[in-house]
Amino acid sequence: MIRPIVLWPDPVLRAVCAPVTVFDDALTALTDDMLETMYDASGRGLAAPQIGVTRRVFVMDVTWKDGAPDPWICINPAIIAASADQRAETEGCLSIPDLPVQVTRPDTLTLSWQDLTGAAHRAMLSGFAATCAQHELDHLNGVTLFDHMSPDQRATFEAEVLP
């Protein structure tokens, strides 16, 4: 089921999400909806608060626009390690449309997460996959692209879009 995407300035986008403790059919249905919503919106990642659910879940698929789909479901994700090497990438956000922001983040990271059964996983991500995972993890911590902008950039943007 495609769900409505929560748009800024909805306060749910600033919520720090609660860990998932129950791995059941409702969680599977949630992640199915998240993937369907992400693909429908032409996104490459979607975090639970972006559909109004304050749980530590995100989905991503960084390859589907250029090749075969490779969906990831990350429950209770955490960055275990991050490289000192940085990568600047222009990021967009489904919850803040039309706001491309240049963000510098670690280029490589080790991500841990649980799958739909609760089993633990760990993988090293680099390049755009690392960027996407960090962006979605930001959402689970109540962080938006605004937090990566300079105060002047944010003031300019808010002046253009707020009544």
ZADO-1210 file (C-alpha; in nm, 4 decimals, padded with zeros to 6 digits):
<atoms>
<atom x="00.0000" y="00.0000" z="00.0000" code="MET" pos="1"/>
<atom x="00.1347" y="00.3398" z="-00.0956" code="ILE" pos="2"/>
<atom x="00.1291" y="00.5677" z="00.2060" code="ARG" pos="3"/>
<atom x="00.1329" y="00.9483" z="00.2093" code="PRO" pos="4"/>
<atom x="00.4788" y="01.0957" z="00.2597" code="ILE" pos="5"/>
<atom x="00.5046" y="01.3325" z="00.5551" code="VAL" pos="6"/>
<atom x="00.6296" y="01.6747" z="00.4463" code="LEU" pos="7"/>
<atom x="00.8373" y="01.9259" z="00.6366" code="TRP" pos="8"/>
<atom x="00.7639" y="02.1037" z="00.8726" code="PRO" pos="9"/>
<atom x="00.5639" y="01.8157" z="01.0256" code="ASP" pos="10"/>
<atom x="00.7096" y="01.7603" z="01.3763" code="PRO" pos="11"/>
<atom x="00.7285" y="01.3815" z="01.3260" code="VAL" pos="12"/>
<atom x="01.0359" y="01.4512" z="01.1097" code="LEU" pos="13"/>
<atom x="01.2141" y="01.5779" z="01.4242" code="ARG" pos="14"/>
<atom x="01.1233" y="01.2762" z="01.6389" code="ALA" pos="15"/>
<atom x="01.3912" y="01.0372" z="01.7592" code="VAL" pos="16"/>
<atom x="01.2499" y="00.6964" z="01.6700" code="CYS" pos="17"/>
<atom x="01.2019" y="00.4077" z="01.9112" code="ALA" pos="18"/>
<atom x="01.3790" y="00.0756" z="01.8567" code="PRO" pos="19"/>
<atom x="01.1832" y="-00.2102" z="01.7051" code="VAL" pos="20"/>
<atom x="01.1334" y="-00.4888" z="01.9584" code="THR" pos="21"/>
<atom x="00.8631" y="-00.6991" z="01.7910" code="VAL" pos="22"/>
<atom x="00.9375" y="-00.8733" z="01.4624" code="PHE" pos="23"/>
<atom x="00.5988" y="-00.9751" z="01.3292" code="ASP" pos="24"/>
<atom x="00.3634" y="-00.9579" z="01.0308" code="ASP" pos="25"/>
<atom x="00.2834" y="-00.5937" z="01.1089" code="ALA" pos="26"/>
<atom x="00.6517" y="-00.5056" z="01.0699" code="LEU" pos="27"/>
<atom x="00.6671" y="-00.6925" z="00.7391" code="THR" pos="28"/>
<atom x="00.3561" y="-00.5065" z="00.6200" code="ALA" pos="29"/>
<atom x="00.5129" y="-00.1751" z="00.7250" code="LEU" pos="30"/>
<atom x="00.8327" y="-00.2416" z="00.5309" code="THR" pos="31"/>
<atom x="00.6355" y="-00.3639" z="00.2271" code="ASP" pos="32"/>
<atom x="00.4412" y="-00.0364" z="00.2340" code="ASP" pos="33"/>
<atom x="00.7627" y="00.1621" z="00.2754" code="MET" pos="34"/>
<atom x="00.9238" y="-00.0008" z="-00.0284" code="LEU" pos="35"/>
<atom x="00.6107" y="00.0469" z="-00.2390" code="GLU" pos="36"/>
<atom x="00.5887" y="00.4107" z="-00.1298" code="THR" pos="37"/>
<atom x="00.9587" y="00.4730" z="-00.1989" code="MET" pos="38"/>
<atom x="00.9433" y="00.3235" z="-00.5483" code="TYR" pos="39"/>
<atom x="00.6197" y="00.5109" z="-00.6283" code="ASP" pos="40"/>
<atom x="00.7831" y="00.8401" z="-00.5243" code="ALA" pos="41"/>
<atom x="01.0974" y="00.7602" z="-00.7294" code="SER" pos="42"/>
<atom x="01.3098" y="00.7667" z="-00.4156" code="GLY" pos="43"/>
<atom x="01.6150" y="00.5634" z="-00.3285" code="ARG" pos="44"/>
<atom x="01.5504" y="00.5563" z="00.0447" code="GLY" pos="45"/>
<atom x="01.2657" y="00.6079" z="00.2896" code="LEU" pos="46"/>
<atom x="01.2642" y="00.6144" z="00.6684" code="ALA" pos="47"/>
<atom x="00.9631" y="00.5215" z="00.8812" code="ALA" pos="48"/>
<atom x="00.9041" y="00.8764" z="01.0153" code="PRO" pos="49"/>
<atom x="00.8604" y="00.9906" z="00.6549" code="GLN" pos="50"/>
<atom x="00.5315" y="00.8007" z="00.6585" code="ILE" pos="51"/>
<atom x="00.4498" y="00.9046" z="01.0148" code="GLY" pos="52"/>
<atom x="00.5839" y="00.5977" z="01.1987" code="VAL" pos="53"/>
<atom x="00.8390" y="00.6706" z="01.4719" code="THR" pos="54"/>
<atom x="01.0204" y="00.3363" z="01.4669" code="ARG" pos="55"/>
<atom x="01.3851" y="00.2667" z="01.3776" code="ARG" pos="56"/>
<atom x="01.3273" y="00.1311" z="01.0284" code="VAL" pos="57"/>
<atom x="01.4445" y="00.2435" z="00.6876" code="PHE" pos="58"/>
<atom x="01.4428" y="00.0956" z="00.3404" code="VAL" pos="59"/>
<atom x="01.6710" y="00.1782" z="00.0521" code="MET" pos="60"/>
<atom x="01.7469" y="00.0683" z="-00.3000" code="ASP" pos="61"/>
<atom x="02.0293" y="00.2653" z="-00.4582" code="VAL" pos="62"/>
<atom x="02.0441" y="00.0606" z="-00.7806" code="THR" pos="63"/>
<atom x="01.6844" y="00.0261" z="-00.9007" code="TRP" pos="64"/>
<atom x="01.6875" y="00.3349" z="-01.1226" code="LYS" pos="65"/>
<atom x="01.9938" y="00.2124" z="-01.3132" code="ASP" pos="66"/>
<atom x="01.9505" y="-00.1641" z="-01.3027" code="GLY" pos="67"/>
<atom x="01.7854" y="-00.4460" z="-01.1162" code="ALA" pos="68"/>
<atom x="01.6122" y="-00.3658" z="-00.7865" code="PRO" pos="69"/>
<atom x="01.8148" y="-00.4504" z="-00.4751" code="ASP" pos="70"/>
<atom x="01.5963" y="-00.3466" z="-00.1799" code="PRO" pos="71"/>
<atom x="01.7439" y="-00.3276" z="00.1695" code="TRP" pos="72"/>
<atom x="01.5294" y="-00.3363" z="00.4830" code="ILE" pos="73"/>
<atom x="01.7220" y="-00.2026" z="00.7812" code="CYS" pos="74"/>
<atom x="01.5704" y="-00.2386" z="01.1262" code="ILE" pos="75"/>
<atom x="01.7442" y="-00.0814" z="01.4262" code="ASN" pos="76"/>
<atom x="02.0366" y="00.0295" z="01.2074" code="PRO" pos="77"/>
<atom x="02.3563" y="00.1718" z="01.3528" code="ALA" pos="78"/>
<atom x="02.6849" y="00.2917" z="01.2143" code="ILE" pos="79"/>
<atom x="02.9598" y="00.0801" z="01.3699" code="ILE" pos="80"/>
<atom x="03.2528" y="00.2559" z="01.2026" code="ALA" pos="81"/>
<atom x="03.3026" y="00.5353" z="00.9503" code="ALA" pos="82"/>
<atom x="03.5999" y="00.6348" z="00.7392" code="SER" pos="83"/>
<atom x="03.7916" y="00.9567" z="00.7819" code="ALA" pos="84"/>
<atom x="03.7643" y="01.0014" z="00.4038" code="ASP" pos="85"/>
<atom x="03.4722" y="01.2266" z="00.3219" code="GLN" pos="86"/>
<atom x="03.2431" y="01.2423" z="00.0192" code="ARG" pos="87"/>
<atom x="03.0341" y="01.5426" z="-00.0874" code="ALA" pos="88"/>
<atom x="02.7044" y="01.4515" z="-00.2511" code="GLU" pos="89"/>
<atom x="02.3998" y="01.6548" z="-00.3475" code="THR" pos="90"/>
<atom x="02.1145" y="01.4985" z="-00.1536" code="GLU" pos="91"/>
<atom x="01.7423" y="01.5304" z="-00.1987" code="GLY" pos="92"/>
<atom x="01.4644" y="01.4267" z="00.0361" code="CYS" pos="93"/>
<atom x="01.1117" y="01.3046" z="-00.0346" code="LEU" pos="94"/>
<atom x="00.9898" y="01.4938" z="00.2749" code="SER" pos="95"/>
<atom x="01.1489" y="01.8220" z="00.1653" code="ILE" pos="96"/>
<atom x="01.0937" y="01.8284" z="-00.2117" code="PRO" pos="97"/>
<atom x="01.2925" y="02.0624" z="-00.4332" code="ASP" pos="98"/>
<atom x="01.5691" y="02.1181" z="-00.1778" code="LEU" pos="99"/>
<atom x="01.8956" y="01.9782" z="-00.3096" code="PRO" pos="100"/>
<atom x="02.1638" y="02.0186" z="-00.0430" code="VAL" pos="101"/>
<atom x="02.5350" y="01.9473" z="-00.0729" code="GLN" pos="102"/>
<atom x="02.6234" y="01.7276" z="00.2254" code="VAL" pos="103"/>
<atom x="02.9663" y="01.5965" z="00.3195" code="THR" pos="104"/>
<atom x="02.9660" y="01.2611" z="00.4944" code="ARG" pos="105"/>
<atom x="03.2043" y="00.9693" z="00.5511" code="PRO" pos="106"/>
<atom x="03.2640" y="00.7903" z="00.2207" code="ASP" pos="107"/>
<atom x="03.2730" y="00.4414" z="00.3713" code="THR" pos="108"/>
<atom x="03.0992" y="00.2981" z="00.6755" code="LEU" pos="109"/>
<atom x="03.0120" y="-00.0250" z="00.8460" code="THR" pos="110"/>
<atom x="02.6389" y="-00.0531" z="00.9044" code="LEU" pos="111"/>
<atom x="02.4726" y="-00.2990" z="01.1390" code="SER" pos="112"/>
<atom x="02.0993" y="-00.3737" z="01.1316" code="TRP" pos="113"/>
<atom x="01.8419" y="-00.6428" z="01.1871" code="GLN" pos="114"/>
<atom x="01.6246" y="-00.8041" z="00.9228" code="ASP" pos="115"/>
<atom x="01.2543" y="-00.8897" z="00.9425" code="LEU" pos="116"/>
<atom x="01.3262" y="-01.1971" z="01.1546" code="THR" pos="117"/>
<atom x="01.5444" y="-01.0044" z="01.4003" code="GLY" pos="118"/>
<atom x="01.8672" y="-01.1604" z="01.2693" code="ALA" pos="119"/>
<atom x="02.1701" y="-00.9315" z="01.2912" code="ALA" pos="120"/>
<atom x="02.3616" y="-00.8193" z="00.9823" code="HIS" pos="121"/>
<atom x="02.6644" y="-00.6064" z="00.9146" code="ARG" pos="122"/>
<atom x="02.8007" y="-00.4695" z="00.5861" code="ALA" pos="123"/>
<atom x="03.0521" y="-00.2179" z="00.4612" code="MET" pos="124"/>
<atom x="02.8935" y="00.0485" z="00.2400" code="LEU" pos="125"/>
<atom x="03.0721" y="00.3020" z="00.0246" code="SER" pos="126"/>
<atom x="02.9898" y="00.5829" z="-00.2151" code="GLY" pos="127"/>
<atom x="02.6237" y="00.6573" z="-00.2747" code="PHE" pos="128"/>
<atom x="02.5046" y="00.3553" z="-00.0735" code="ALA" pos="129"/>
<atom x="02.6873" y="00.4924" z="00.2328" code="ALA" pos="130"/>
<atom x="02.5417" y="00.8378" z="00.1691" code="THR" pos="131"/>
<atom x="02.1885" y="00.7008" z="00.1382" code="CYS" pos="132"/>
<atom x="02.2138" y="00.4916" z="00.4555" code="ALA" pos="133"/>
<atom x="02.3449" y="00.7914" z="00.6515" code="GLN" pos="134"/>
<atom x="02.0649" y="01.0142" z="00.5184" code="HIS" pos="135"/>
<atom x="01.7982" y="00.7618" z="00.6216" code="GLU" pos="136"/>
<atom x="01.9620" y="00.7025" z="00.9603" code="LEU" pos="137"/>
<atom x="01.9538" y="01.0804" z="01.0123" code="ASP" pos="138"/>
<atom x="01.5734" y="01.0636" z="00.9767" code="HIS" pos="139"/>
<atom x="01.5550" y="00.8044" z="01.2551" code="LEU" pos="140"/>
<atom x="01.7399" y="01.0498" z="01.4790" code="ASN" pos="141"/>
<atom x="01.5209" y="01.3502" z="01.3956" code="GLY" pos="142"/>
<atom x="01.7840" y="01.5057" z="01.1676" code="VAL" pos="143"/>
<atom x="01.6842" y="01.6600" z="00.8339" code="THR" pos="144"/>
<atom x="01.8712" y="01.8184" z="00.5463" code="LEU" pos="145"/>
<atom x="01.8235" y="02.1526" z="00.7221" code="PHE" pos="146"/>
<atom x="02.0716" y="02.0399" z="00.9842" code="ASP" pos="147"/>
<atom x="02.3348" y="02.0073" z="00.7126" code="HIS" pos="148"/>
<atom x="02.2789" y="02.3596" z="00.5761" code="MET" pos="149"/>
<atom x="02.4491" y="02.6759" z="00.6827" code="SER" pos="150"/>
<atom x="02.2244" y="02.9186" z="00.8734" code="PRO" pos="151"/>
<atom x="02.2270" y="03.1526" z="00.5719" code="ASP" pos="152"/>
<atom x="02.1234" y="02.8741" z="00.3330" code="GLN" pos="153"/>
<atom x="01.8404" y="02.7696" z="00.5613" code="ARG" pos="154"/>
<atom x="01.7158" y="03.1273" z="00.6073" code="ALA" pos="155"/>
<atom x="01.7142" y="03.1798" z="00.2307" code="THR" pos="156"/>
<atom x="01.5231" y="02.8588" z="00.1702" code="PHE" pos="157"/>
<atom x="01.2679" y="02.9289" z="00.4442" code="GLU" pos="158"/>
<atom x="01.2119" y="03.2812" z="00.3114" code="ALA" pos="159"/>
<atom x="01.1349" y="03.1363" z="-00.0321" code="GLU" pos="160"/>
<atom x="00.8941" y="02.8626" z="00.0769" code="VAL" pos="161"/>
<atom x="00.7253" y="02.9791" z="00.3954" code="LEU" pos="162"/>
<atom x="00.4283" y="03.2133" z="00.3742" code="PRO" pos="163"/>
</atoms>
